[in-house]
Amino acid sequence: MTTSLADVAASNVTLRAFLHGLPGVDRVGADQRAAMLGTRSIKTTAKAEAIDLAIRMVDLTTLEGADTPGKVRAMCAKAVRPDPGDPTVPKVAAVCVYPDLVAQAVGALGGSGVKVASVATAFPSGRSSLDVKIADTAFAVAAGADEIDMVIDRGAFLAGDYLKVFEEISAIKAACGRAGDEQDAHLKVILETGELSTYDNVRRASWLAMLAGADFIKTSTGKVQPAATPPVTLVMLEAVRDFLAATGRKVGVKPAGGIRTTKDAVKMLVLVNETVGEGWLSPDWFRLGASTLLNDLLMQRQKMATGRYAGPDYFTLD
Amino acid sequence: MFEYAPAPESRDVVDIKPSYGLFIGGEFADGTGTSLKTVNPASEEVLAEVAVASADDVDRAVRAAREAFGTWSAMPGSERAKYLFRIARIIQERSRELAVLETLDNGKPIRESRDVDLPLVAAHFFYYAGWADKLQHAGYGADPRPLGVAGQVIPWNFPLLMLAWKIAPALAAGNTVVLKPAETTPLTALLFAEICRQADLPPGVVNIVTGAGETGAALVNHPDVNKVAFTGSTEVGRLIGRSVAGTDKKVTLELGGKAANIVFDDAALDQAVEGIVNGIFFNQGHVCCAGSRLLVQESIAEELLDALKRRLGTLRLGDPLDKNTDIGAINSAAQLAKIRELSDLGEAEGAERWSPVCPLPDKGFWFPPTIFTGVAQSHRIAREEVFGPVLSVLTFRTPAEAVEKANNTPFGLSAGVWTEKGSRILWMADRLRAGVVWANTFNKFDPTSPFGGYKESGYGREGGRHGLEAYLDV
């Protein structure tokens, strides 16, 4: 981080001054830009490439109270081999589960290259003590999670207590560390943009998370609507672009929640392509958090290859 | 690398005839002038041969309009409204066809003709259809009367939209019209003639005469024309002003512009960049109200220019029929020559020229998006209308200086203000001498909003309730 930004988090006053000094976001203009990019027509070879790239970017997710080891194992099988009938379909990027099911996922995926992400920090509300959140994270990390998807304290953010949010993210970042040569868990910070309400808040929360050490910024838990809308993703992409220019550190983006169709996913890729460019067009820097999206991608992929649509029963439900 | 595969809109949806006649008294007829060819500016392919109306043909058209005026003006407003609503609906139904034809004849990207031009054309007819039976409530007296025959001359930059701006209010108010489209873009007006027939519009209410300057002059100078409406260059506007002086013809002129797009240091930067791009590169800059002068506050000039240049690198120039094209073709060889001349002049005057890496197609008329920095108020590129994708960048230090520079032009059609501070928007809007002031947006049009200029940008207003005044005897 450049020295000019090193002191930003010295106090809540400096943090507030910095975040409120960022250029505003005009809602009408941002909506219009995202809508215009939504009219891009991605066909034939471009569509085929986009579908495979989108599959490689999927964080295949199950976050239900009813999740069981069996359900997670089934989902892991699907993550490695999304279409049992077609070995050319690439693997997804990761599976995303609750902390107590991380061990199951790690066991099922071992050596496949598909990463295990775990939500943590009193997901989805984030309403607990810092100790509990750290313990929650440490539990998932110890179970072998490659990635931690934490939630920020939206209450503190909306109350203007930016330092509290910053310190919490820093503490979770520390809890993602592993001893020795073992790789630290990557930290994705969920902003829950549906609760932040304004695009100005989305931009400020993005910078706050990045300043505190986020490896990825993520739109939503999937439990609150609206979730990953194109304009919110646009604002976050602009934030990572500007953060890279200001600090030299590159941060990834993960829209999650509400991305259900191939069309939705392709629109996201267009947003990435025309906002931050190809540097982010890889699963290392852009993920799509979704559960039902994968089957639509598979369906469209098969349609591109065979020229006809197969019914939903030809794609596995896991 | 994510390369978009070609996604061309099919041109099969439109059936272009090899030749077109004049539309007079509800019938298509040959012209007596030597016909002209209209080309696709993106490929230089000849699209069709189009009749040229001589002074005699124009006279026939005006007589047809005069004959129709009696019944059309006597018809209850509610009946006239039905025709206009019907036309609006047919335009919506045939919008794909119209959009493709507009793009072929004009060179503008299909994304713009489809998403901007055609929706606005239909909206204009819907809007004025609603006024036809409510004229007594428009604020022009208890029983405002139409003027008679309107002679209308429109430009090539928004062929069908300018037709809508002219014809919809004229017809709603009870006038009949003779319209001359531009010689390089006559085809959508001729398809509109077909739509008038499809809507069973009484013969003679709308007449379309094609041709170049002479045809326009014959129409404007015709003694039985009661109203002249013109959109185009200030140069031709002056000629028209001169020729109708001393007659009792009513005139509205919508002419050139050199709009200032003013960006303050507290603006929402990413959206301001979009607004600058939309302000000057929309429709290849062939927009009378284009934001061709960027006035940026010195404290953010560098940052904003970097962001703007980065954004221009993503603009997609090429086949106008491709749905992913952002910048289409320049409308004609003559316009291209003019843009080149003024740009070369800008360089000679000492401004710094920049364009993104942007390969141009071999055939057709093309000009890359271009920015001039280090421009002074005294440079000709800061004063004259380029009418192309060329942006002049100037800086200012204080709001007062911004106003002074923005107003320091013979034109006054539009302006843009970018700031997150509401009070400053109002302060600026009070002081900017421009017909339209956009706040945190640019090139936004709506049929309910009046549009027109100060100073050499013309007089009279089009659109909204104000637009009715131009077609009523008030």
Interface residues (C-beta under 8 A of the other chain):
Chain A: P23 G24 V25 D26 V28 G29 A30 Q32 R33 T39 R40 S41 I42 K43 T44 T45 A46 K47 E49 A50 L53 E238 L269 V270 N273 E274 E278 L281
Chain B: M1 F2 E3 Y4 A5 P6 A7 R111 D115 D266 A267 A268 L269 D270 Q271 E274 G275 T314 K323 N324 E420 N440 T441
